[in-house]
Amino acid sequence: MFLPSVHAETDTEVLLQFIRENPLGILITGLNSAQQDFLQCTHVPFILDQPDSETPELHLRAHIAKQNPQVKSMIEAVDGKPPNVLELDDDVLVLFNGKHDHYVTPKYYVETKPDTGKVVPTWNYAAVQAYGKISLYYDSKTSETGSFLAQQLHDLSQHTEKSVMGYTGGENPQPWKVADAPEKYIELMQRNIVGIKIRITKLQGKFKMSQEMRSGDREGVVQGFAKLGNDTGDAISELVKERGELHDARKQEAA
């Protein structure tokens, strides 16, 4: 990821909150394989585990299908190692994108465009990427993998039902639970998935929201997106305003 300092976000808690709010990640690997493509990716929702006294490191958890070509590449890469928990030597990358991104027309730059005309289009977006070491919980017949998958399915369903769908009980509908499905059906599903645990070794974040522009141009972007009259326009407008103010505050602190 290209990270100009003006767009880089280095606050770890901000990056972690971004992942919680945008759990659908893209798992990316580059592995030599006799049968699969070298580069593989899978879109999958992740759970973020915070450090605690027993596990002082950040982890991402997910599960994907055993028949996924990416899984086959990873199994091939660790050939000869124990079949229960497979640990890859190579790093993996998970990319999380923000909910809203949008093209930015030069017509929004109401300060620079009339002044010099030296403006070009761009695209505003936000993203976080996590590098790490991956472990695969492959054999669902073992107690270790069985426990991992059961916990993973429970935690992911609770997170997405409550934080994404807003099913929290009371005046809102009750969240769906894994226990709502037949036990034998869940056991069958678990036999066809592998659990993934990634120990995060590096986090990077980028909020490209026009904060590098002159104040008048930024205000033009804020107003321009607000006038679009849709959810994405409103969200980008607020982000440009928020990131612009944060950029100005950081400049003042550094002065």
N, C-alpha and C positions, 0 to 999 in steps of 0.2 A: 504494500500500500504506500503510495506517495503521500508523505506527511509534511507539508509546509507547516512551519510553526504556528502560523495564524489559524490553521484549521485543526491542529492537533489537540486532543483532549488527553491530559495526563492524570487526571483525578481517578484513581482506581474505583472508588465508590460510584462515580458517575458511570463508568464503563460497566460495572456489574449491574447497576440498575437498568442500564440500556439492555443488557442481555435478558434480565428478568422480564422486561416489557416487550421484548422482541425475541421470543424463545426459538423461533424457527431458524436454525442455522444451516449452513452449507458445509458439510464435512468434506475436506479436500485432502487427497493423498497422492503421492507420486511414488509408485512402487514398481520395480521390475517384475514382470510376469511373463510366463511362457504363453499364456492364453488370454489374458485380459489387457486392456489398454493401460499404459503407464500412468496416465492421469485419470483419476476417478473422483466423482463427487456425488454426494447424497444429501437431499434436503430432509432434515429431521428436526423435530422439536427437542430441545435440551432442558434439563434441570440443572441449576447452578447450586452447588454445595458450598456453603460458607465454611471457612476454617473453624476448627474447634480444638479443644485440648488434646483430643485423640488424633485428629487429622489436621495439622497446621497449614495445609496447602489448599489452594482452590482447585475444585474439580468440576467438570461437566459430565453429566450422565445422559445416556440416550439408549435407544435400541433400534436395530434395523433388521431386515429380513436376511435369513441365512443364504437365500438364493441371490442376494444382491451381488453383482460382479465385484464391487468394492470389498465385500467380505471375503470373497474367494481370493482376491489379490492379497489381502492381509493374512489369510490362512496360509497361502503359498509362501509368503515372506517369512513366516515363523515355522516353516516345516521342520519337524523333528523335535519341537518343544512340546511340553505337556499340553494336552488338549483342553484342559478346563479353562484356565485363565491365560490368554495369549498376550504377550507384551511385545510390541514392535520397537525396534531400535530407532527407526526413522521418526522424525517429527511429523505431526499432522497439523492441519490448519482448519479452524472453524470460522466462518464468516457470518456475521449477523448484520442484516440491513434494517434501517429504520422503516417505519410504516409509511412514511411519506417522502417522496422525492419529486422533482419537477424541473422542467426546462425553464430557463430564465431568459426572457427576451431583453435585448439591449434597450428597448423602449422604456424599460423601468428605470434606467439610470438617468434620472431627471437633472442631475447636476453635471455630470461629465459629458453626456451626449450632446446637449446644446452648446457646451463650452468648447470641446475639441473634436467631438465625434469619434474619439479613440476608445470605442467600446465594442465588445464582441459577445455573442451568446455564451452561456455556460449552463451547467446543470447543478442544482443544489441537492444534497443528499447527506445522510449520516450513516456511519457504519462502524462496527467494532470487530476486530479480529483477534482470535486467541490461538496461540501456538501451544503445543503440548505433546506429552507422551501418552499414547493410547494403550489401554488394556481391553481385551475382548473376553467377555464371559460367554463361552461358546456351548458348553455341554450342560443343558438344562437338567440333566438327570442327577448332577451332583448337587449337594446341599448348598455349596457356596454360590454357584450360579443360580440355582433355584431361588435362594434368598435375595440375591441381587436383583433378579428380574421381577420378583414379586414386589419388592420395595420400589423399584423403578416405575413399574406400571401404576402403583398406588400414588406415588409422589407426583408423577407427571399428570395423571388424571385430575388430582386435586388442584394442582397449580393452574392447569388450563381451564378447568370447570369454574374455579373461583375467580382467578385474575383476568382471564380472557372472556369468559361468558358471563361472569358476574353472578353465578349461582352460589349464593352464600347462605341460603336458608332464610327464615323469617318471612319478610315480605317478598323475597325473591325465591324462585324455585330451588329445591334442594339439589345439590350437585350430584351428577352421576358418579357411582362408585364401581370399582372393579367387581366388588362382591355382588353387584346387580346382575352380572352375567353368570351363566351356568359355570360351575367350577370345572367341569370336564372340558368345556369350550375354552376356558382360559388356559388350562393345562396344554391343550392342543396348540393354542396360539404361541405359548412359551416355547414349545418344541421347535417352532419355526422362526424364532428370532434369536439374535445375539445381543447381549448387553454390552454397552460401551462406557468406559470410564476414561476421561482424559485429565491428566494432571497438567494444569495450566502452568506454562513456564514463561510466557510473555503475553501481555495484553496491549493492544494499540487501538486508539479510537480517533475517528475523524468526523467533525461536524463542519461540512462545507456549506455555509449558510450566509454568503455574501458579507461576512464580517470584515473582509479585507477592503471593501469598497469605501469611498468617501461617505460621510454621514448623510448627505443629501441623496446620494444614490441608494444607500441602504433604506432610507425612508421611502424612496420611490418603489423599491422592491416590496417593502412591507405593505404599502398601499395597493400596489399592483396585484399582489396575491390575495389580499383581502377582498378585492373587487371581483375575483373569480367566482365567488359565491358558492363554493363547494368545500367539503371537509378537507381535502388536500390543500386547497388554497389557504384556508384558515390556519391549518397546522403549520404550513411553511411560513406564513406571515408571522405567526407567533414565535417560531424558532429563529427567524432572521432577527426579529426584535430582541429576543432573549440573548442570542449569541453575539449580537452587535454590542449590547450593553455590557456583557461579560468581557468582551474583547477590550472595550474602552476602559473598563475598571482595571483590568490586568495591566494595560499600558500605563495607567496612572500609578499603580503600585510599583511598577518597574522604574518609573522616572525618578 
